[in-house]
């Protein structure tokens, strides 16, 4: 289960999407999320399916690798779908025991499941094709105008970068702790909510200790290298737009306009 979490992991391969400026990918992800919530018809989701399939093909990241990230949220998808299915009022489609399921509930549940699935896969593409350093630089550049109203953009971008970098590290650490505790007789397969919660104690305590230790080591390392924030700092690899980035911006705006047009027409 832990190895199925792909958030924050980078998949190194040479592709068109990997070579795009991180600012383009951040903007594209934002537009993609907006388009997903604008779409409420089969035509809209068909358009987003074509767009998502095209980007996955261009990224050269195996589709099976992206789908692995969905395993961690299957329970969340089921719960969200069930809430929308049974709690949405409207004309009854059929009745299960004493619970009526409406046509509006079926539509709402399907929309929720599709949106969450497409959202996870779409946002995973950004992290799989962009290194944490590139994400930090892209986010800082994109939000640089907020510096004029004294928003600590560099610090926010740095925190997000560190958080993404720590996800695979903590997953690996959790896996090691679980194997060590199982060798000592710990049972993580107990049935019942209370028993499962008790079984997590020998896992969470050393994990938190390890996380705080790593955070302290990182802080000491940053201080030893005289890190004092982003003011006056230069970049070893500054971001520059290229022709391919301009083409990508045009394609993103075209898809956004097409999704709005589809939503209006249908």
N, C-alpha and C positions, 0 to 999 in steps of 0.2 A: 504493500500500500504506500509506504513512504517513497519508494522509488518511482511511483506513478506521478508524483508531484513535479511538474515541469516548470512551474512559475519561478522566474528568477534565474533559470538555467540558460546558458548560451550554447547554441548549436553551431560550431565552426564549419562553415562551408562557403565556397565562393559562389555568390548568386547576385542577381540584380537587386533584390531586396536588401541583402547584406550591405551592398555598396551605397545605398541611399543615405542621404544625410539624416541623422537622428531626428532633426526638427521636422523633416517631411514625414517620418514614421509616426511621430507624436501627433502631428496635425491629422494625418490619415486615420490614426486610431480614434481620435476624437470625432471626426466626421463619420467614421464607421459606426461608432456607438450611437450617434444621433440618428443615423439612417435606420439602425435596428429598431429604435423606439418609435420612429416615424412609421415604419412598415407595419401594417395591420391587415394585410391582404395577401393572398397567395402570390400575386404578381410581385409584390414588394419583396417577399422572402425568396422568390425565384431569382430576382435581380441580385439580392445579397448573396445567394448561393453561388451564382456565377462569379461574382466579384471575389468571394472568399476562395473558391476553387482556383481561380486565376492567380491570386496572390500566393496561395500555398504551392502551386506549380512553379511559380517564379522564384520562390524562396529556396527550393530544393531541400526543404526539411521534410522528412518522411511523414505522411499523414498519420501513420500508426503511432508515431512519437507524440504528435499533438493530441491524439485521442486519449493517450494514456493519462493526460491531465484531467480528463473528465471523470475518471474512476473515483477521484477523491471527493467529487461533489454529487455523486449519484443520489445519495440520501437527501441532499438539499434539493435536488431537482424533483425527487418524488414528493417531498413535503410541500414544496411550492406549487407543484402541479395539483396535488390533492386539495390544497386549500382553495385554489381557484376553481377546481372542478365542482366541489361540494358546497362552497359558500357563495357562489355567484347566483343571484336571483334571476328569474326569467322563465320563459315557457319551458315546461318540463319535457325532456327528451325521453327519459325512462326513469324508473324508480328502483333503487336497490334497498330492499327491506323497507325501512321507513324514510329513507333519504332520497329526495328527488334531485336528479341531475338535469340541469337546463342546457339548452343549446348554447346560450351565452357562456355558461361555465365550461363547456367543452372547448369552445373557441378560445376563451381566456386561458385555460390550462395549456392548450397547444401553443399559444403565443408565448406564454411564460417559459415553457420548456425549450422551445426553439430559440428564443432570445437569449436565455442563459447559456445554452449550448454554443450558439454562434458567438456570444460575447467572450466566453472562455477561450475558444479556439482563436478568435480574431486578436484578442489582446496577447495571447501566448506567442503569436507570430512576432510581435514587437520585441518581446524579451528574448525570444529564441534567435533573432537576427541582429540584436544590438547588444553590445557589451555594456556592463554597468557604467564604465567611464564615459562611453558615448552617450548613454542616457542622461548622465549628470550634465555633460556639456550641452546637450541639446535642450534639456529642460531649463538650464540656466540662461541660455541664449534666448529661448522662446519667451521667458518671463522677465527679461532684463528691464523692461519698462517699469516694472513694479518697484525697482530700486528707487525710483524718484519719489515714491510715497513711503520709503523706508521699510519695505518688506524684505526680510533677509532671504533673498532668492537663492544665493549660493548655499547657505546653510540648509535650506529646505531640500535643494537638489542633492546635496551631499548626504543628508539623512536618508533620502529615498534610495540613493545608490548603495549605501552601506546596508540598508535593510534588504534590498534585492540580493546583494552579494552574500549576506549571511543566511539566506533561505537554504540554498543547497548545503552549506556548511553545517547548519543545525540539523538538517535532515540526515546527513551522514552521521553526525554525533548521536542523534536519537537512535539510529539503527545499531550503532556500536553499543550503546547503553542497554538497549533491549536484549541484544544477544548476550551481553555480560550478565544481566539480571536473570535471564532464562537459564544460563549455565549455573546460577546460584539457586535455582529452584523457583523463580518467580513464574507465575502463570498469568499470561495476558489474554487467555481465551475463556475466562470465566463468564458464565451467563448471568444476566441480571444487571441492571443499571448500577446498583450500589456496589456490587462485586467488581464491576469494570472500573468504577471510580476509585475503589480501594487499590486495585491492581496498578493504577496509573501513578500512585504515590512514589514507589521506588524508581519510577522512570522520570517523573517531572522534577523531583528534588535535585538529582545530579545534573539534569539538563539545564535547570536554571543556574546552578552553580557554575557550570561550564560556560553558559552564555555570558554571565556577569564577568567571569575571568577573561573571556575573549574580548569583551567590551573594554575592560580595564587595560588589557595589553594593547589594544588598538589606540586608546586614548594616550597611553604613554609613548607609543611609537609616533603618533602625530605630534605630540609635544616635543619629542626628541628631534624631529625634523623641522621644528620651528614653524609649525602650521598655525596661522592666526586668521583664518578666513580667506575669502576670495578677493578682498580689496587689494589691488595692485599686483595680483598674480598673473603670470602669463601662461599660455598653453603651449605644450610641446607639439601638439597636433591641432592647431586651430581649425574650426569648421569653416568650410567654404562651399557655397552652392555650385553645382555643376549643371550641365545641360540635362542630364538624366533626372535631376531633382526638379527642374522646371517642367519636364514632361510629366513627372509623377504628380506635381501639384495640379496640372491641367486635368489629368485623369481623375484625381480625387474630387475636384470641383464638378467634373462632368457626372460622376457617379452620384454625388450629392444632389445635383440638379435633377438627375433622372429619378432618384428615389422620391424627391418631393413631387415631381410630376406624376409618378405612379400613384402616390398617396392621394393626390388631388383627383385624379381621373377615376380611381376606384374607391 
